[in-house]
Amino acid sequence: MVTKHALPGSERKVEQGATVIGQCDPAEQIEVIVILRRQQQAQFDALMKRIEAGDPSVKPLSREALAKDYGAAPEDIAKVHTFAAAHGLTVAREDPAARSVVLSGTIAQFQSAFEVKLERYQHHSAGQFRGRTGMISVPDDLHGVVEAVLGLDNRPQARPHFRIRPPFVAARAQQVSFTPPQLASLYQFPQGDGSGQCVGIIELGGGYNTSDLKTYFSNLGVSEPKVTSVGVDQGGNHPSGDPNGPDGEVTLDIEIVGAIVPGAAIAVYFTQNSDAGFLDAVSRAVHDTTNKPSVISISWGAPESVWTSQSMQAFNSLLQSAAALGVTICAASGDSGSSDGSGGGDQVDFPASSPYVLACGGTHLSASGSSITHEVVWNDGEQGGASGGGVSTAFPVPAWQQGLSATSTGGASKPLSGRGVPDVAGDASPMTGYSVLIDGTETVVGGTSAVAPLWAALITRINAAKGQPAGFVNAKLYKASGVCRDITQGNNGSFAAAKGWDACTGLGSPNGGKVAAAL
């Protein structure tokens, strides 16, 4: 008799607004990702403590060393092979470094293997998807070995954090827009084109047109960067022709990075929008031994409450691997202010709320000539969007945020009870947004989606100048004083800007030269 164990953190509830519309076809083929425990976890935790403390003597691990010392153990992978064979599943791929084994089989086989019931759901905004409720079960010999099983359900997990400026806004202050090189100059980025570096960009849908990129960079007078598209789990570069859809996100990310570091290679990892797809694309970028990105930009996310704890923990563990490899990850903090669009109370956005990413919030920027005249928290009101930020309920206060407080809009200041979001900020209001070219149309875009690639480009310039990766930058940025332009005006709903760190703009917007000196 095989004892089955519920997989901790795997519980799924029916999403609000979703209804079951029927059974899944038992013969349908799907792929599921099994994430395994890390070898030498205690030793790895000790290494992470030193990285989190900003210990300058810690050198980044090579991708080979990480795989060998802290990947999945061969005997753990063998156990998954045995389990798969017993249930008629096949092993489609395995990656010991990423601690992942991808299994392929029919819905009927997976339902029996993990004791789940998969059904078809309809949701007013997410459309149709495959879902489940309750827990996932694993047998005795995988108990404690498997950390997450992702992909049984494929509900859309995240949303892009960009906002296209509305074509007509009555009685608003004058609208301005900036090209990415103008912003790099206003924020005093150090010189350089990022040569010798690679920037990874994560996309959960959409695509880019090479003709857009050619025209855009040529109009800016910038040499065209080398852009490679990497398909993950049936994902690929598939432009839809709708600039308001994911194409807007993809093109925006590439154009901002490419305009500021045209000498860097850009690898765009395309996948499906599900928790399994999202995790797998970031994993592919972090462990990519071909393109070897030193910086990864993520402009997608969702409120912490919509993630299962198994997917959030597996994702966070992957982000720790990135920190150990010296890969900097910049993530957008969200565009819906302190509620993160959750519809219920204050929430922060994940993956921005992971302590292993540089969470990027938003500002509204005014400039005259080559200098910034005024910069406040981005908050364009209910319909217009605002900088995501607040306090995590999933992650504790990291070492480098000890002693900080979040100021509420009412003026009260409370010590952080969890990881504070964001860490830094940059121009994000569509009213003072970025001039880009999407699906043949010149448009102005804002959102914290623009801030993640902006910071990614800054760190790429710093890496290229230094000839080595800055790696995990949070501890260093919080330690150094005055590397960011402190934003002290505005709010994002529940939280207000304040002197020093705040839950709207973090430490502030970049002074590129000072950031470079601190890193």
HUHUBEL-V17677 format. One line per field, one symbol per residue. phi: phi as a letter, one per 40 degrees, with the letter a starting at -180 (. if undefined). A space follows every 10 residues. Layout:
phi=???
This chain:
phi=.ccbbccdgc cbbccdgbbc bicccccccb bbbbbbcccf dcccdcccdc cccgcccccd cccccccccb cccdcccccc dcdddcbgcb ccaabdccfb bcbbicddcc cccbfbbbbc bbbdbcgcac babgbcbbcd cbcgcccabb hcbbcdcbbc bbbccccbbc fcddcbabcd cccdcccfcc chbgdgbbbc bcbbhgabbd cdcdcccccc gbccccbbbb cbfgcacbcc gbcccdddcd cddccccccc bccccbbbcc accacccdcc cccccccccc cfccbbbbbb aaddcccccc cccccccccc dccccgccbb bcchbbgccf gcgagcabcb cdcccbbccb cbbbbbabgb bccaabccac gdccgadcii bcbcbcccdc bdgcbbcccc hcbbdcbadc bccaaadacd cbcbcbbbfg bcabbbhcdc cccccccccc ccccccgacc gccddccccc bgcbcccbbh abhcbbcacg cacbbgchcc bdcccdccc
